[in-house]
C-alpha cells in the first residue's frame, strides 16, 4: 500500500508542471504567418481642424494579406500586412449631405502578435474619394485624396474570426484639382469591423 501511495504521489507531483503550460496555439496565430483576410467595417468621423464642421458615415470592406511570418521580440513582435479598402458609402455632412465613395489602395499595417486573443495594430492609410458634388461645397472638386494613421485592435472571439475596433486620424484634400482647396484639415474616424481570417 505504501508503494502504491508513493507512486500515485510521485505521478501527481511529476505532472504538476504540465498544468502550468499554456497551449502554443491561439486565435492570433492567424496573424503570425502569411494569409488572406476579409472584413467589413462601419464608422463615423468628426472634423477637429476644419471650419465649417464636417461629419461623415462610412461603410466599407477590407481585403488584406499578411506578408511576413511573425518577426521581432517582446511587445514589438508582429507581422506586416498590406490591405485594400473598398468604400461604397462615405456620406459627408457639410452644409447638407454629400455622397462619396472610394478606395484606399494603400493600407500598410503592423499587427502586434504578442497576445493570445487580442492583436493591436497600427497602419498608414492612403486613398481617393469620388463625390457627386464638390466636396467640401464651393468651387472645389469631386475628387479628393485622403491620408492618415489608424490605430486599432482585433479581438479574436473565436478561431479565425475577429471583431475589430479602430480610430483613424485623416486629412482630406483635392490636391488643387479644383480652384479652391479648403479640404478637411483633420478628422477622427471611429470604426467597428468584423474580419474572417
C-alpha positions as CSV (number, residue, x, y, z in Angstrom):
1,X,0.0,0.0,0.0
2,X,2.9,2.4,0.8
3,X,4.4,1.8,-2.6
4,X,1.2,2.4,-4.4
5,X,0.6,5.7,-2.4
6,X,4.1,6.8,-3.1
7,X,3.7,6.0,-6.8
8,X,0.5,8.0,-7.1
9,X,2.0,10.9,-5.2
10,X,5.1,10.8,-7.4
11,X,2.9,10.9,-10.6
12,X,0.8,13.8,-9.3
13,X,3.9,15.8,-8.4
14,X,5.6,15.0,-11.7
15,X,2.5,16.1,-13.6
16,X,2.1,19.5,-11.9
17,X,4.4,21.3,-14.3
18,X,2.1,20.2,-17.2
19,X,-0.8,22.1,-15.6
20,X,1.3,25.4,-15.8
21,X,1.9,25.0,-19.5
22,X,-0.3,27.1,-21.9
23,X,-1.2,25.8,-25.3
24,X,1.0,27.0,-28.1
25,X,-1.9,27.7,-30.5
26,X,-4.1,30.7,-30.1
27,X,-6.5,32.5,-32.4
28,X,-3.9,35.2,-33.0
29,X,-1.9,32.6,-34.9
30,X,-3.9,33.7,-38.0
31,X,-1.7,36.8,-38.0
32,X,1.6,35.1,-37.3
33,X,2.0,33.7,-40.8
34,X,1.1,34.7,-44.3
35,X,-2.5,34.5,-45.2
36,X,-5.6,36.4,-46.6
37,X,-8.2,38.3,-44.5
38,X,-11.6,39.7,-45.5
39,X,-13.6,42.2,-43.4
40,X,-16.4,44.6,-43.3
41,X,-16.5,47.9,-41.3
42,X,-18.8,50.8,-40.4
43,X,-17.9,54.0,-38.7
44,X,-18.3,57.7,-38.4
45,X,-16.0,60.8,-38.2
46,X,-15.9,64.3,-36.8
47,X,-13.6,67.0,-38.0
48,X,-11.5,68.8,-35.4
49,X,-9.5,71.2,-37.5
50,X,-12.0,72.5,-40.0
51,X,-14.4,75.3,-40.5
52,X,-17.2,74.6,-41.1
53,X,-17.5,71.4,-39.1
54,X,-17.7,68.1,-41.1
55,X,-19.2,64.7,-40.1
56,X,-19.3,61.5,-42.0
57,X,-20.7,58.0,-42.1
58,X,-18.5,55.3,-43.7
59,X,-19.3,51.7,-44.8
60,X,-16.8,49.5,-46.5
61,X,-14.8,46.4,-46.8
62,X,-11.1,45.5,-46.4
63,X,-9.1,42.7,-48.1
64,X,-5.7,42.1,-46.6
65,X,-2.8,39.8,-46.8
66,X,-0.2,39.2,-44.1
67,X,3.1,39.1,-46.0
68,X,5.5,38.0,-43.3
69,X,5.8,35.4,-40.6
70,X,5.9,36.8,-37.0
71,X,9.1,38.7,-36.5
72,X,10.7,40.6,-33.6
73,X,10.7,40.1,-29.9
74,X,8.8,41.1,-26.8
75,X,6.0,43.7,-27.2
76,X,7.0,44.8,-30.7
77,X,6.9,41.4,-32.3
78,X,4.4,41.1,-35.1
79,X,3.6,40.7,-38.8
80,X,3.4,43.1,-41.7
81,X,0.2,43.2,-43.7
82,X,-0.9,45.1,-46.8
83,X,-4.6,45.7,-47.3
84,X,-7.0,47.4,-49.7
85,X,-10.3,49.1,-48.7
86,X,-13.4,49.5,-50.9
87,X,-15.7,52.2,-49.6
88,X,-19.1,52.2,-51.4
89,X,-20.5,54.7,-48.9
90,X,-18.8,57.7,-47.3
91,X,-21.6,60.2,-46.6
92,X,-20.4,63.7,-45.5
93,X,-22.4,66.4,-43.8
94,X,-21.0,69.8,-44.6
95,X,-23.8,72.3,-45.2
96,X,-26.1,69.3,-46.1
97,X,-25.4,65.8,-47.1
98,X,-22.9,64.9,-49.8
99,X,-22.4,61.3,-51.1
100,X,-18.9,60.0,-51.8
101,X,-17.3,56.6,-52.3
102,X,-13.8,55.5,-52.9
103,X,-10.9,53.2,-52.3
104,X,-7.9,53.0,-50.0
105,X,-5.3,51.3,-52.2
106,X,-2.6,51.7,-49.6
107,X,-3.1,50.2,-46.1
108,X,0.3,49.3,-44.7
109,X,-0.4,47.6,-41.3
110,X,1.7,46.2,-38.5
111,X,0.0,43.6,-36.4
112,X,1.3,43.2,-32.8
113,X,1.0,39.4,-32.2
114,X,2.2,39.0,-28.6
115,X,-1.3,38.4,-27.3
116,X,-3.4,35.2,-27.3
117,X,-6.8,36.7,-28.2
118,X,-6.2,40.4,-28.9
119,X,-3.9,41.9,-31.5
120,X,-3.4,45.6,-31.5
121,X,-2.2,47.2,-34.8
122,X,-1.0,50.4,-36.3
123,X,-1.5,51.4,-40.0
124,X,-0.8,54.1,-42.6
125,X,-3.7,54.6,-44.9
126,X,-3.9,56.5,-48.2
127,X,-6.9,56.7,-50.5
128,X,-9.1,58.6,-53.1
129,X,-12.7,59.7,-52.8
130,X,-15.2,60.5,-55.6
131,X,-18.3,62.6,-54.7
132,X,-21.4,63.5,-56.6
133,X,-20.9,67.2,-55.8
134,X,-17.9,69.3,-54.9
135,X,-16.5,68.3,-51.5
136,X,-16.3,70.4,-49.5
137,X,-19.0,72.6,-51.1
138,X,-17.9,75.5,-53.2
139,X,-15.7,75.7,-56.3
140,X,-13.6,72.8,-55.1
141,X,-13.5,69.2,-56.7
142,X,-15.4,66.0,-56.9
143,X,-12.1,64.1,-56.5
144,X,-10.3,64.2,-53.1
145,X,-7.3,62.3,-51.6
146,X,-7.1,61.1,-48.0
147,X,-4.1,60.2,-45.9
148,X,-3.9,59.3,-42.3
149,X,-2.9,56.9,-39.5
150,X,-5.0,54.2,-38.0
151,X,-4.7,52.6,-34.5
152,X,-6.8,49.6,-33.6
153,X,-7.2,46.2,-32.1
154,X,-8.6,42.9,-33.3
155,X,-10.3,40.7,-30.7
156,X,-10.4,37.1,-31.7
157,X,-13.5,35.9,-30.0
158,X,-13.2,32.5,-31.8
159,X,-10.8,30.8,-34.2
160,X,-10.3,32.8,-37.5
161,X,-12.9,35.4,-36.6
162,X,-12.3,38.8,-35.0
163,X,-14.2,41.9,-34.1
164,X,-12.2,45.0,-34.8
165,X,-12.1,48.4,-33.2
166,X,-10.1,51.3,-34.6
167,X,-9.6,55.0,-34.7
168,X,-8.2,56.8,-37.7
169,X,-7.0,60.4,-37.9
170,X,-7.1,61.6,-41.5
171,X,-6.7,64.6,-43.8
172,X,-8.8,65.2,-47.0
173,X,-7.6,67.4,-49.8
174,X,-8.2,67.7,-53.6
175,X,-4.5,68.5,-54.2
176,X,-5.5,71.7,-56.0
177,X,-7.6,69.8,-58.7
178,X,-10.3,72.5,-58.0
179,X,-10.0,76.2,-58.0
180,X,-10.3,76.1,-54.2
181,X,-8.8,73.5,-51.8
182,X,-10.1,74.1,-48.3
183,X,-10.2,70.3,-47.6
184,X,-10.7,68.8,-44.2
185,X,-7.5,69.5,-42.4
186,X,-8.1,66.9,-39.7
187,X,-10.8,64.5,-38.6
188,X,-11.0,61.5,-36.4
189,X,-12.9,58.4,-37.5
190,X,-14.0,55.6,-35.3
191,X,-14.8,52.2,-36.9
192,X,-16.2,48.8,-35.9
193,X,-15.4,45.8,-38.1
194,X,-15.7,42.1,-38.5
195,X,-12.9,40.0,-40.1
196,X,-12.6,36.5,-41.4
197,X,-9.0,35.2,-41.2
